[in-house]
Amino acid sequence: MEKTLKDACQERDKALQELARLKQHLLDKELEESDKMDEDSKLIEELQMKTAHQRNQLFHLEKALKQAN
């Protein structure tokens, strides 16, 4: 009976270790995804600013072209 109890405790300990490992893995993945989303958001913001700037330049070029004609 002691052996059965000891085996059950060992299995429980292994399961708890595996659970802790899996939890840490999920936390690591969540952090990785969060960092990736932050980078993507910054890139999107940068691209939006460049697009707005290019639209502004295009507007001024079209205006200058109309005035030249």
Predicted model as a PDB file, atoms N, CA, C, CB and O in Angstrom, pLDDT in the B-factor column:
MODEL        1                                                                  
ATOM      1  N   MET A   1       0.821  -1.192   0.000  1.00 82.00           N  
ATOM      2  CA  MET A   1       0.000   0.000   0.000  1.00 82.00           C  
ATOM      3  C   MET A   1       0.871   1.263   0.000  1.00 82.00           C  
ATOM      4  CB  MET A   1      -0.937  -0.006   1.209  1.00 82.00           C  
ATOM      5  O   MET A   1       0.538   2.252  -0.653  1.00 82.00           O  
ATOM      6  N   GLU A   2       1.990   1.221   0.740  1.00 85.00           N  
ATOM      7  CA  GLU A   2       2.888   2.367   0.747  1.00 85.00           C  
ATOM      8  C   GLU A   2       3.466   2.615  -0.644  1.00 85.00           C  
ATOM      9  CB  GLU A   2       4.016   2.153   1.760  1.00 85.00           C  
ATOM     10  O   GLU A   2       3.633   3.761  -1.062  1.00 85.00           O  
ATOM     11  N   LYS A   3       3.768   1.532  -1.351  1.00 83.00           N  
ATOM     12  CA  LYS A   3       4.313   1.666  -2.707  1.00 83.00           C  
ATOM     13  C   LYS A   3       3.278   2.318  -3.622  1.00 83.00           C  
ATOM     14  CB  LYS A   3       4.739   0.281  -3.272  1.00 83.00           C  
ATOM     15  O   LYS A   3       3.629   3.176  -4.432  1.00 83.00           O  
ATOM     16  N   THR A   4       2.036   1.934  -3.508  1.00 91.00           N  
ATOM     17  CA  THR A   4       0.973   2.519  -4.323  1.00 91.00           C  
ATOM     18  C   THR A   4       0.828   4.005  -4.017  1.00 91.00           C  
ATOM     19  CB  THR A   4      -0.363   1.789  -4.081  1.00 91.00           C  
ATOM     20  O   THR A   4       0.679   4.826  -4.923  1.00 91.00           O  
ATOM     21  N   LEU A   5       0.872   4.336  -2.743  1.00 89.00           N  
ATOM     22  CA  LEU A   5       0.770   5.744  -2.342  1.00 89.00           C  
ATOM     23  C   LEU A   5       1.967   6.532  -2.858  1.00 89.00           C  
ATOM     24  CB  LEU A   5       0.672   5.868  -0.807  1.00 89.00           C  
ATOM     25  O   LEU A   5       1.816   7.649  -3.352  1.00 89.00           O  
ATOM     26  N   LYS A   6       3.146   5.950  -2.741  1.00 90.00           N  
ATOM     27  CA  LYS A   6       4.362   6.599  -3.228  1.00 90.00           C  
ATOM     28  C   LYS A   6       4.299   6.800  -4.741  1.00 90.00           C  
ATOM     29  CB  LYS A   6       5.603   5.768  -2.854  1.00 90.00           C  
ATOM     30  O   LYS A   6       4.660   7.864  -5.244  1.00 90.00           O  
ATOM     31  N   ASP A   7       3.839   5.777  -5.467  1.00 90.00           N  
ATOM     32  CA  ASP A   7       3.696   5.872  -6.929  1.00 90.00           C  
ATOM     33  C   ASP A   7       2.685   6.952  -7.304  1.00 90.00           C  
ATOM     34  CB  ASP A   7       3.261   4.511  -7.522  1.00 90.00           C  
ATOM     35  O   ASP A   7       2.910   7.723  -8.236  1.00 90.00           O  
ATOM     36  N   ALA A   8       1.587   7.003  -6.584  1.00 93.00           N  
ATOM     37  CA  ALA A   8       0.558   8.011  -6.864  1.00 93.00           C  
ATOM     38  C   ALA A   8       1.101   9.416  -6.618  1.00 93.00           C  
ATOM     39  CB  ALA A   8      -0.694   7.765  -5.994  1.00 93.00           C  
ATOM     40  O   ALA A   8       0.822  10.337  -7.386  1.00 93.00           O  
ATOM     41  N   CYS A   9       1.874   9.579  -5.551  1.00 94.00           N  
ATOM     42  CA  CYS A   9       2.483  10.887  -5.256  1.00 94.00           C  
ATOM     43  C   CYS A   9       3.470  11.287  -6.346  1.00 94.00           C  
ATOM     44  CB  CYS A   9       3.196  10.857  -3.888  1.00 94.00           C  
ATOM     45  O   CYS A   9       3.523  12.450  -6.744  1.00 94.00           O  
ATOM     46  N   GLN A  10       4.253  10.318  -6.830  1.00 95.00           N  
ATOM     47  CA  GLN A  10       5.210  10.603  -7.893  1.00 95.00           C  
ATOM     48  C   GLN A  10       4.493  11.006  -9.186  1.00 95.00           C  
ATOM     49  CB  GLN A  10       6.106   9.381  -8.141  1.00 95.00           C  
ATOM     50  O   GLN A  10       4.906  11.943  -9.868  1.00 95.00           O  
ATOM     51  N   GLU A  11       3.432  10.298  -9.506  1.00 95.00           N  
ATOM     52  CA  GLU A  11       2.656  10.632 -10.700  1.00 95.00           C  
ATOM     53  C   GLU A  11       2.034  12.020 -10.574  1.00 95.00           C  
ATOM     54  CB  GLU A  11       1.561   9.582 -10.941  1.00 95.00           C  
ATOM     55  O   GLU A  11       2.020  12.799 -11.526  1.00 95.00           O  
ATOM     56  N   ARG A  12       1.518  12.315  -9.373  1.00 96.00           N  
ATOM     57  CA  ARG A  12       0.943  13.642  -9.136  1.00 96.00           C  
ATOM     58  C   ARG A  12       2.009  14.722  -9.306  1.00 96.00           C  
ATOM     59  CB  ARG A  12       0.320  13.722  -7.724  1.00 96.00           C  
ATOM     60  O   ARG A  12       1.757  15.749  -9.935  1.00 96.00           O  
ATOM     61  N   ASP A  13       3.193  14.495  -8.748  1.00 95.00           N  
ATOM     62  CA  ASP A  13       4.283  15.456  -8.860  1.00 95.00           C  
ATOM     63  C   ASP A  13       4.694  15.669 -10.317  1.00 95.00           C  
ATOM     64  CB  ASP A  13       5.482  14.987  -8.043  1.00 95.00           C  
ATOM     65  O   ASP A  13       4.933  16.797 -10.747  1.00 95.00           O  
ATOM     66  N   LYS A  14       4.771  14.576 -11.064  1.00 96.00           N  
ATOM     67  CA  LYS A  14       5.096  14.690 -12.489  1.00 96.00           C  
ATOM     68  C   LYS A  14       4.019  15.484 -13.227  1.00 96.00           C  
ATOM     69  CB  LYS A  14       5.252  13.292 -13.120  1.00 96.00           C  
ATOM     70  O   LYS A  14       4.336  16.329 -14.064  1.00 96.00           O  
ATOM     71  N   ALA A  15       2.761  15.217 -12.925  1.00 97.00           N  
ATOM     72  CA  ALA A  15       1.656  15.921 -13.573  1.00 97.00           C  
ATOM     73  C   ALA A  15       1.696  17.409 -13.225  1.00 97.00           C  
ATOM     74  CB  ALA A  15       0.303  15.309 -13.155  1.00 97.00           C  
ATOM     75  O   ALA A  15       1.445  18.254 -14.084  1.00 97.00           O  
ATOM     76  N   LEU A  16       2.010  17.730 -11.973  1.00 97.00           N  
ATOM     77  CA  LEU A  16       2.102  19.132 -11.562  1.00 97.00           C  
ATOM     78  C   LEU A  16       3.265  19.844 -12.260  1.00 97.00           C  
ATOM     79  CB  LEU A  16       2.265  19.229 -10.038  1.00 97.00           C  
ATOM     80  O   LEU A  16       3.148  21.003 -12.656  1.00 97.00           O  
ATOM     81  N   GLN A  17       4.379  19.140 -12.402  1.00 98.00           N  
ATOM     82  CA  GLN A  17       5.518  19.712 -13.117  1.00 98.00           C  
ATOM     83  C   GLN A  17       5.170  19.971 -14.583  1.00 98.00           C  
ATOM     84  CB  GLN A  17       6.735  18.777 -13.020  1.00 98.00           C  
ATOM     85  O   GLN A  17       5.507  21.017 -15.138  1.00 98.00           O  
ATOM     86  N   GLU A  18       4.495  19.012 -15.195  1.00 98.00           N  
ATOM     87  CA  GLU A  18       4.088  19.162 -16.597  1.00 98.00           C  
ATOM     88  C   GLU A  18       3.094  20.312 -16.738  1.00 98.00           C  
ATOM     89  CB  GLU A  18       3.466  17.847 -17.132  1.00 98.00           C  
ATOM     90  O   GLU A  18       3.170  21.088 -17.691  1.00 98.00           O  
ATOM     91  N   LEU A  19       2.177  20.422 -15.805  1.00 98.00           N  
ATOM     92  CA  LEU A  19       1.212  21.524 -15.819  1.00 98.00           C  
ATOM     93  C   LEU A  19       1.926  22.862 -15.697  1.00 98.00           C  
ATOM     94  CB  LEU A  19       0.188  21.365 -14.682  1.00 98.00           C  
ATOM     95  O   LEU A  19       1.594  23.804 -16.415  1.00 98.00           O  
ATOM     96  N   ALA A  20       2.892  22.959 -14.809  1.00 98.00           N  
ATOM     97  CA  ALA A  20       3.657  24.195 -14.636  1.00 98.00           C  
ATOM     98  C   ALA A  20       4.429  24.526 -15.913  1.00 98.00           C  
ATOM     99  CB  ALA A  20       4.627  24.072 -13.439  1.00 98.00           C  
ATOM    100  O   ALA A  20       4.504  25.686 -16.319  1.00 98.00           O  
ATOM    101  N   ARG A  21       5.001  23.498 -16.542  1.00 98.00           N  
ATOM    102  CA  ARG A  21       5.735  23.715 -17.790  1.00 98.00           C  
ATOM    103  C   ARG A  21       4.814  24.216 -18.893  1.00 98.00           C  
ATOM    104  CB  ARG A  21       6.425  22.424 -18.234  1.00 98.00           C  
ATOM    105  O   ARG A  21       5.162  25.133 -19.637  1.00 98.00           O  
ATOM    106  N   LEU A  22       3.637  23.610 -18.992  1.00 98.00           N  
ATOM    107  CA  LEU A  22       2.674  24.017 -20.014  1.00 98.00           C  
ATOM    108  C   LEU A  22       2.153  25.437 -19.770  1.00 98.00           C  
ATOM    109  CB  LEU A  22       1.504  23.032 -20.053  1.00 98.00           C  
ATOM    110  O   LEU A  22       1.976  26.215 -20.707  1.00 98.00           O  
ATOM    111  N   LYS A  23       1.914  25.756 -18.509  1.00 98.00           N  
ATOM    112  CA  LYS A  23       1.477  27.121 -18.177  1.00 98.00           C  
ATOM    113  C   LYS A  23       2.535  28.132 -18.581  1.00 98.00           C  
ATOM    114  CB  LYS A  23       1.174  27.249 -16.672  1.00 98.00           C  
ATOM    115  O   LYS A  23       2.220  29.169 -19.164  1.00 98.00           O  
ATOM    116  N   GLN A  24       3.797  27.828 -18.271  1.00 98.00           N  
ATOM    117  CA  GLN A  24       4.889  28.741 -18.637  1.00 98.00           C  
ATOM    118  C   GLN A  24       5.002  28.867 -20.149  1.00 98.00           C  
ATOM    119  CB  GLN A  24       6.227  28.252 -18.048  1.00 98.00           C  
ATOM    120  O   GLN A  24       5.238  29.956 -20.672  1.00 98.00           O  
ATOM    121  N   HIS A  25       4.833  27.755 -20.846  1.00 98.00           N  
ATOM    122  CA  HIS A  25       4.879  27.779 -22.309  1.00 98.00           C  
ATOM    123  C   HIS A  25       3.781  28.689 -22.864  1.00 98.00           C  
ATOM    124  CB  HIS A  25       4.730  26.348 -22.880  1.00 98.00           C  
ATOM    125  O   HIS A  25       4.024  29.478 -23.777  1.00 98.00           O  
ATOM    126  N   LEU A  26       2.579  28.575 -22.308  1.00 98.00           N  
ATOM    127  CA  LEU A  26       1.483  29.435 -22.757  1.00 98.00           C  
ATOM    128  C   LEU A  26       1.754  30.909 -22.465  1.00 98.00           C  
ATOM    129  CB  LEU A  26       0.182  29.011 -22.093  1.00 98.00           C  
ATOM    130  O   LEU A  26       1.462  31.774 -23.290  1.00 98.00           O  
ATOM    131  N   LEU A  27       2.309  31.186 -21.300  1.00 97.00           N  
ATOM    132  CA  LEU A  27       2.659  32.566 -20.957  1.00 97.00           C  
ATOM    133  C   LEU A  27       3.716  33.116 -21.908  1.00 97.00           C  
ATOM    134  CB  LEU A  27       3.160  32.646 -19.510  1.00 97.00           C  
ATOM    135  O   LEU A  27       3.634  34.263 -22.346  1.00 97.00           O  
ATOM    136  N   ASP A  28       4.705  32.290 -22.220  1.00 97.00           N  
ATOM    137  CA  ASP A  28       5.747  32.708 -23.160  1.00 97.00           C  
ATOM    138  C   ASP A  28       5.158  32.998 -24.539  1.00 97.00           C  
ATOM    139  CB  ASP A  28       6.835  31.629 -23.268  1.00 97.00           C  
ATOM    140  O   ASP A  28       5.503  33.995 -25.173  1.00 97.00           O  
ATOM    141  N   LYS A  29       4.277  32.129 -24.993  1.00 97.00           N  
ATOM    142  CA  LYS A  29       3.640  32.331 -26.302  1.00 97.00           C  
ATOM    143  C   LYS A  29       2.780  33.592 -26.306  1.00 97.00           C  
ATOM    144  CB  LYS A  29       2.783  31.109 -26.676  1.00 97.00           C  
ATOM    145  O   LYS A  29       2.769  34.342 -27.282  1.00 97.00           O  
ATOM    146  N   GLU A  30       2.062  33.818 -25.213  1.00 97.00           N  
ATOM    147  CA  GLU A  30       1.215  34.999 -25.110  1.00 97.00           C  
ATOM    148  C   GLU A  30       2.068  36.268 -25.163  1.00 97.00           C  
ATOM    149  CB  GLU A  30       0.385  34.958 -23.809  1.00 97.00           C  
ATOM    150  O   GLU A  30       1.701  37.236 -25.829  1.00 97.00           O  
ATOM    151  N   LEU A  31       3.192  36.265 -24.470  1.00 97.00           N  
ATOM    152  CA  LEU A  31       4.093  37.411 -24.478  1.00 97.00           C  
ATOM    153  C   LEU A  31       4.668  37.631 -25.872  1.00 97.00           C  
ATOM    154  CB  LEU A  31       5.223  37.213 -23.459  1.00 97.00           C  
ATOM    155  O   LEU A  31       4.773  38.764 -26.342  1.00 97.00           O  
ATOM    156  N   GLU A  32       5.034  36.546 -26.518  1.00 97.00           N  
ATOM    157  CA  GLU A  32       5.578  36.616 -27.873  1.00 97.00           C  
ATOM    158  C   GLU A  32       4.542  37.215 -28.833  1.00 97.00           C  
ATOM    159  CB  GLU A  32       6.014  35.210 -28.357  1.00 97.00           C  
ATOM    160  O   GLU A  32       4.868  38.079 -29.648  1.00 97.00           O  
ATOM    161  N   GLU A  33       3.308  36.756 -28.732  1.00 97.00           N  
ATOM    162  CA  GLU A  33       2.244  37.276 -29.586  1.00 97.00           C  
ATOM    163  C   GLU A  33       1.969  38.755 -29.297  1.00 97.00           C  
ATOM    164  CB  GLU A  33       0.965  36.456 -29.396  1.00 97.00           C  
ATOM    165  O   GLU A  33       1.739  39.543 -30.214  1.00 97.00           O  
ATOM    166  N   SER A  34       1.996  39.114 -28.030  1.00 97.00           N  
ATOM    167  CA  SER A  34       1.773  40.500 -27.634  1.00 97.00           C  
ATOM    168  C   SER A  34       2.863  41.400 -28.215  1.00 97.00           C  
ATOM    169  CB  SER A  34       1.734  40.625 -26.098  1.00 97.00           C  
ATOM    170  O   SER A  34       2.574  42.475 -28.741  1.00 97.00           O  
ATOM    171  N   ASP A  35       4.109  40.956 -28.118  1.00 97.00           N  
ATOM    172  CA  ASP A  35       5.218  41.725 -28.683  1.00 97.00           C  
ATOM    173  C   ASP A  35       5.068  41.872 -30.194  1.00 97.00           C  
ATOM    174  CB  ASP A  35       6.557  41.056 -28.348  1.00 97.00           C  
ATOM    175  O   ASP A  35       5.311  42.940 -30.756  1.00 97.00           O  
ATOM    176  N   LYS A  36       4.667  40.787 -30.835  1.00 97.00           N  
ATOM    177  CA  LYS A  36       4.482  40.801 -32.283  1.00 97.00           C  
ATOM    178  C   LYS A  36       3.360  41.774 -32.672  1.00 97.00           C  
ATOM    179  CB  LYS A  36       4.164  39.378 -32.799  1.00 97.00           C  
ATOM    180  O   LYS A  36       3.479  42.512 -33.650  1.00 97.00           O  
ATOM    181  N   MET A  37       2.287  41.764 -31.902  1.00 97.00           N  
ATOM    182  CA  MET A  37       1.178  42.675 -32.186  1.00 97.00           C  
ATOM    183  C   MET A  37       1.606  44.129 -31.982  1.00 97.00           C  
ATOM    184  CB  MET A  37      -0.032  42.345 -31.290  1.00 97.00           C  
ATOM    185  O   MET A  37       1.202  45.005 -32.747  1.00 97.00           O  
ATOM    186  N   ASP A  38       2.415  44.390 -30.963  1.00 97.00           N  
ATOM    187  CA  ASP A  38       2.933  45.742 -30.745  1.00 97.00           C  
ATOM    188  C   ASP A  38       3.774  46.201 -31.930  1.00 97.00           C  
ATOM    189  CB  ASP A  38       3.764  45.798 -29.456  1.00 97.00           C  
ATOM    190  O   ASP A  38       3.638  47.329 -32.403  1.00 97.00           O  
ATOM    191  N   GLU A  39       4.647  45.311 -32.404  1.00 98.00           N  
ATOM    192  CA  GLU A  39       5.473  45.636 -33.572  1.00 98.00           C  
ATOM    193  C   GLU A  39       4.603  45.890 -34.795  1.00 98.00           C  
ATOM    194  CB  GLU A  39       6.470  44.503 -33.861  1.00 98.00           C  
ATOM    195  O   GLU A  39       4.842  46.838 -35.544  1.00 98.00           O  
ATOM    196  N   ASP A  40       3.602  45.052 -34.998  1.00 98.00           N  
ATOM    197  CA  ASP A  40       2.696  45.216 -36.137  1.00 98.00           C  
ATOM    198  C   ASP A  40       1.942  46.536 -36.045  1.00 98.00           C  
ATOM    199  CB  ASP A  40       1.704  44.046 -36.210  1.00 98.00           C  
ATOM    200  O   ASP A  40       1.759  47.218 -37.053  1.00 98.00           O  
ATOM    201  N   SER A  41       1.507  46.896 -34.847  1.00 98.00           N  
ATOM    202  CA  SER A  41       0.782  48.158 -34.659  1.00 98.00           C  
ATOM    203  C   SER A  41       1.671  49.347 -34.990  1.00 98.00           C  
ATOM    204  CB  SER A  41       0.263  48.274 -33.217  1.00 98.00           C  
ATOM    205  O   SER A  41       1.230  50.303 -35.628  1.00 98.00           O  
ATOM    206  N   LYS A  42       2.923  49.285 -34.557  1.00 98.00           N  
ATOM    207  CA  LYS A  42       3.860  50.373 -34.860  1.00 98.00           C  
ATOM    208  C   LYS A  42       4.098  50.473 -36.363  1.00 98.00           C  
ATOM    209  CB  LYS A  42       5.199  50.158 -34.124  1.00 98.00           C  
ATOM    210  O   LYS A  42       4.140  51.568 -36.922  1.00 98.00           O  
ATOM    211  N   LEU A  43       4.251  49.334 -37.002  1.00 98.00           N  
ATOM    212  CA  LEU A  43       4.465  49.315 -38.449  1.00 98.00           C  
ATOM    213  C   LEU A  43       3.252  49.878 -39.185  1.00 98.00           C  
ATOM    214  CB  LEU A  43       4.759  47.887 -38.931  1.00 98.00           C  
ATOM    215  O   LEU A  43       3.403  50.653 -40.129  1.00 98.00           O  
ATOM    216  N   ILE A  44       2.064  49.496 -38.761  1.00 98.00           N  
ATOM    217  CA  ILE A  44       0.836  50.010 -39.382  1.00 98.00           C  
ATOM    218  C   ILE A  44       0.753  51.518 -39.211  1.00 98.00           C  
ATOM    219  CB  ILE A  44      -0.413  49.335 -38.773  1.00 98.00           C  
ATOM    220  O   ILE A  44       0.425  52.235 -40.156  1.00 98.00           O  
ATOM    221  N   GLU A  45       1.049  52.000 -38.014  1.00 98.00           N  
ATOM    222  CA  GLU A  45       1.009  53.446 -37.754  1.00 98.00           C  
ATOM    223  C   GLU A  45       2.018  54.180 -38.642  1.00 98.00           C  
ATOM    224  CB  GLU A  45       1.301  53.738 -36.261  1.00 98.00           C  
ATOM    225  O   GLU A  45       1.710  55.234 -39.198  1.00 98.00           O  
ATOM    226  N   GLU A  46       3.211  53.621 -38.769  1.00 98.00           N  
ATOM    227  CA  GLU A  46       4.237  54.219 -39.609  1.00 98.00           C  
ATOM    228  C   GLU A  46       3.791  54.264 -41.071  1.00 98.00           C  
ATOM    229  CB  GLU A  46       5.547  53.441 -39.479  1.00 98.00           C  
ATOM    230  O   GLU A  46       3.979  55.271 -41.754  1.00 98.00           O  
ATOM    231  N   LEU A  47       3.205  53.175 -41.538  1.00 98.00           N  
ATOM    232  CA  LEU A  47       2.730  53.126 -42.925  1.00 98.00           C  
ATOM    233  C   LEU A  47       1.581  54.113 -43.162  1.00 98.00           C  
ATOM    234  CB  LEU A  47       2.277  51.702 -43.280  1.00 98.00           C  
ATOM    235  O   LEU A  47       1.492  54.723 -44.228  1.00 98.00           O  
ATOM    236  N   GLN A  48       0.711  54.264 -42.173  1.00 98.00           N  
ATOM    237  CA  GLN A  48      -0.382  55.226 -42.303  1.00 98.00           C  
ATOM    238  C   GLN A  48       0.162  56.654 -42.391  1.00 98.00           C  
ATOM    239  CB  GLN A  48      -1.356  55.097 -41.116  1.00 98.00           C  
ATOM    240  O   GLN A  48      -0.340  57.470 -43.163  1.00 98.00           O  
ATOM    241  N   MET A  49       1.188  56.945 -41.597  1.00 98.00           N  
ATOM    242  CA  MET A  49       1.784  58.277 -41.644  1.00 98.00           C  
ATOM    243  C   MET A  49       2.452  58.535 -42.989  1.00 98.00           C  
ATOM    244  CB  MET A  49       2.799  58.444 -40.514  1.00 98.00           C  
ATOM    245  O   MET A  49       2.326  59.623 -43.550  1.00 98.00           O  
ATOM    246  N   LYS A  50       3.163  57.531 -43.506  1.00 98.00           N  
ATOM    247  CA  LYS A  50       3.804  57.676 -44.815  1.00 98.00           C  
ATOM    248  C   LYS A  50       2.763  57.877 -45.912  1.00 98.00           C  
ATOM    249  CB  LYS A  50       4.670  56.445 -45.129  1.00 98.00           C  
ATOM    250  O   LYS A  50       2.946  58.694 -46.814  1.00 98.00           O  
ATOM    251  N   THR A  51       1.683  57.130 -45.823  1.00 98.00           N  
ATOM    252  CA  THR A  51       0.612  57.249 -46.819  1.00 98.00           C  
ATOM    253  C   THR A  51      -0.006  58.645 -46.781  1.00 98.00           C  
ATOM    254  CB  THR A  51      -0.474  56.180 -46.578  1.00 98.00           C  
ATOM    255  O   THR A  51      -0.244  59.249 -47.827  1.00 98.00           O  
ATOM    256  N   ALA A  52      -0.264  59.154 -45.581  1.00 98.00           N  
ATOM    257  CA  ALA A  52      -0.830  60.499 -45.440  1.00 98.00           C  
ATOM    258  C   ALA A  52       0.130  61.533 -46.012  1.00 98.00           C  
ATOM    259  CB  ALA A  52      -1.136  60.814 -43.956  1.00 98.00           C  
ATOM    260  O   ALA A  52      -0.294  62.469 -46.690  1.00 98.00           O  
ATOM    261  N   HIS A  53       1.400  61.371 -45.747  1.00 98.00           N  
ATOM    262  CA  HIS A  53       2.402  62.305 -46.270  1.00 98.00           C  
ATOM    263  C   HIS A  53       2.436  62.255 -47.800  1.00 98.00           C  
ATOM    264  CB  HIS A  53       3.800  61.980 -45.692  1.00 98.00           C  
ATOM    265  O   HIS A  53       2.500  63.291 -48.461  1.00 98.00           O  
ATOM    266  N   GLN A  54       2.395  61.048 -48.350  1.00 98.00           N  
ATOM    267  CA  GLN A  54       2.413  60.902 -49.806  1.00 98.00           C  
ATOM    268  C   GLN A  54       1.154  61.485 -50.441  1.00 98.00           C  
ATOM    269  CB  GLN A  54       2.557  59.429 -50.189  1.00 98.00           C  
ATOM    270  O   GLN A  54       1.215  62.086 -51.513  1.00 98.00           O  
ATOM    271  N   ARG A  55       0.021  61.307 -49.782  1.00 98.00           N  
ATOM    272  CA  ARG A  55      -1.222  61.907 -50.298  1.00 98.00           C  
ATOM    273  C   ARG A  55      -1.117  63.419 -50.308  1.00 98.00           C  
ATOM    274  CB  ARG A  55      -2.435  61.469 -49.454  1.00 98.00           C  
ATOM    275  O   ARG A  55      -1.558  64.069 -51.255  1.00 98.00           O  
ATOM    276  N   ASN A  56      -0.541  63.975 -49.268  1.00 98.00           N  
ATOM    277  CA  ASN A  56      -0.360  65.421 -49.173  1.00 98.00           C  
ATOM    278  C   ASN A  56       0.565  65.916 -50.283  1.00 98.00           C  
ATOM    279  CB  ASN A  56       0.206  65.806 -47.792  1.00 98.00           C  
ATOM    280  O   ASN A  56       0.297  66.938 -50.915  1.00 98.00           O  
ATOM    281  N   GLN A  57       1.646  65.187 -50.513  1.00 98.00           N  
ATOM    282  CA  GLN A  57       2.561  65.558 -51.592  1.00 98.00           C  
ATOM    283  C   GLN A  57       1.856  65.476 -52.944  1.00 98.00           C  
ATOM    284  CB  GLN A  57       3.805  64.651 -51.583  1.00 98.00           C  
ATOM    285  O   GLN A  57       2.019  66.361 -53.783  1.00 98.00           O  
ATOM    286  N   LEU A  58       1.092  64.440 -53.154  1.00 97.00           N  
ATOM    287  CA  LEU A  58       0.360  64.263 -54.403  1.00 97.00           C  
ATOM    288  C   LEU A  58      -0.624  65.411 -54.613  1.00 97.00           C  
ATOM    289  CB  LEU A  58      -0.381  62.915 -54.408  1.00 97.00           C  
ATOM    290  O   LEU A  58      -0.742  65.939 -55.719  1.00 97.00           O  
ATOM    291  N   PHE A  59      -1.323  65.791 -53.559  1.00 97.00           N  
ATOM    292  CA  PHE A  59      -2.268  66.897 -53.637  1.00 97.00           C  
ATOM    293  C   PHE A  59      -1.551  68.171 -54.085  1.00 97.00           C  
ATOM    294  CB  PHE A  59      -2.962  67.116 -52.276  1.00 97.00           C  
ATOM    295  O   PHE A  59      -2.027  68.877 -54.974  1.00 97.00           O  
ATOM    296  N   HIS A  60      -0.400  68.461 -53.462  1.00 97.00           N  
ATOM    297  CA  HIS A  60       0.339  69.676 -53.815  1.00 97.00           C  
ATOM    298  C   HIS A  60       0.891  69.606 -55.241  1.00 97.00           C  
ATOM    299  CB  HIS A  60       1.485  69.905 -52.822  1.00 97.00           C  
ATOM    300  O   HIS A  60       0.910  70.616 -55.945  1.00 97.00           O  
ATOM    301  N   LEU A  61       1.332  68.442 -55.666  1.00 96.00           N  
ATOM    302  CA  LEU A  61       1.824  68.299 -57.035  1.00 96.00           C  
ATOM    303  C   LEU A  61       0.701  68.482 -58.052  1.00 96.00           C  
ATOM    304  CB  LEU A  61       2.480  66.930 -57.222  1.00 96.00           C  
ATOM    305  O   LEU A  61       0.889  69.125 -59.085  1.00 96.00           O  
ATOM    306  N   GLU A  62      -0.473  67.909 -57.752  1.00 96.00           N  
ATOM    307  CA  GLU A  62      -1.615  68.090 -58.655  1.00 96.00           C  
ATOM    308  C   GLU A  62      -2.031  69.550 -58.706  1.00 96.00           C  
ATOM    309  CB  GLU A  62      -2.802  67.218 -58.213  1.00 96.00           C  
ATOM    310  O   GLU A  62      -2.372  70.068 -59.770  1.00 96.00           O  
ATOM    311  N   LYS A  63      -2.002  70.203 -57.575  1.00 94.00           N  
ATOM    312  CA  LYS A  63      -2.360  71.626 -57.519  1.00 94.00           C  
ATOM    313  C   LYS A  63      -1.365  72.441 -58.316  1.00 94.00           C  
ATOM    314  CB  LYS A  63      -2.413  72.128 -56.062  1.00 94.00           C  
ATOM    315  O   LYS A  63      -1.772  73.334 -59.060  1.00 94.00           O  
ATOM    316  N   ALA A  64      -0.088  72.173 -58.190  1.00 94.00           N  
ATOM    317  CA  ALA A  64       0.940  72.889 -58.935  1.00 94.00           C  
ATOM    318  C   ALA A  64       0.803  72.623 -60.430  1.00 94.00           C  
ATOM    319  CB  ALA A  64       2.338  72.484 -58.447  1.00 94.00           C  
ATOM    320  O   ALA A  64       1.007  73.520 -61.248  1.00 94.00           O  
ATOM    321  N   LEU A  65       0.455  71.387 -60.783  1.00 93.00           N  
ATOM    322  CA  LEU A  65       0.275  71.037 -62.197  1.00 93.00           C  
ATOM    323  C   LEU A  65      -0.904  71.785 -62.795  1.00 93.00           C  
ATOM    324  CB  LEU A  65       0.073  69.524 -62.357  1.00 93.00           C  
ATOM    325  O   LEU A  65      -0.829  72.268 -63.925  1.00 93.00           O  
ATOM    326  N   LYS A  66      -1.986  71.881 -62.047  1.00 92.00           N  
ATOM    327  CA  LYS A  66      -3.181  72.619 -62.525  1.00 92.00           C  
ATOM    328  C   LYS A  66      -2.853  74.102 -62.712  1.00 92.00           C  
ATOM    329  CB  LYS A  66      -4.369  72.457 -61.522  1.00 92.00           C  
ATOM    330  O   LYS A  66      -3.288  74.729 -63.678  1.00 92.00           O  
ATOM    331  N   GLN A  67      -2.082  74.648 -61.776  1.00 94.00           N  
ATOM    332  CA  GLN A  67      -1.734  76.066 -61.878  1.00 94.00           C  
ATOM    333  C   GLN A  67      -0.773  76.321 -63.032  1.00 94.00           C  
ATOM    334  CB  GLN A  67      -1.117  76.557 -60.569  1.00 94.00           C  
ATOM    335  O   GLN A  67      -0.786  77.404 -63.618  1.00 94.00           O  
ATOM    336  N   ALA A  68       0.056  75.341 -63.364  1.00 89.00           N  
ATOM    337  CA  ALA A  68       1.000  75.494 -64.452  1.00 89.00           C  
ATOM    338  C   ALA A  68       0.315  75.474 -65.813  1.00 89.00           C  
ATOM    339  CB  ALA A  68       2.041  74.409 -64.385  1.00 89.00           C  
ATOM    340  O   ALA A  68       0.829  76.021 -66.789  1.00 89.00           O  
ATOM    341  N   ASN A  69      -0.845  74.841 -65.864  1.00 80.00           N  
ATOM    342  CA  ASN A  69      -1.578  74.762 -67.140  1.00 80.00           C  
ATOM    343  C   ASN A  69      -2.391  75.952 -67.301  1.00 80.00           C  
ATOM    344  CB  ASN A  69      -2.448  73.538 -67.234  1.00 80.00           C  
ATOM    345  O   ASN A  69      -3.088  76.092 -68.305  1.00 80.00           O  
TER     346      ASN A  69                                                      
ENDMDL                                                                          
END                                                                             
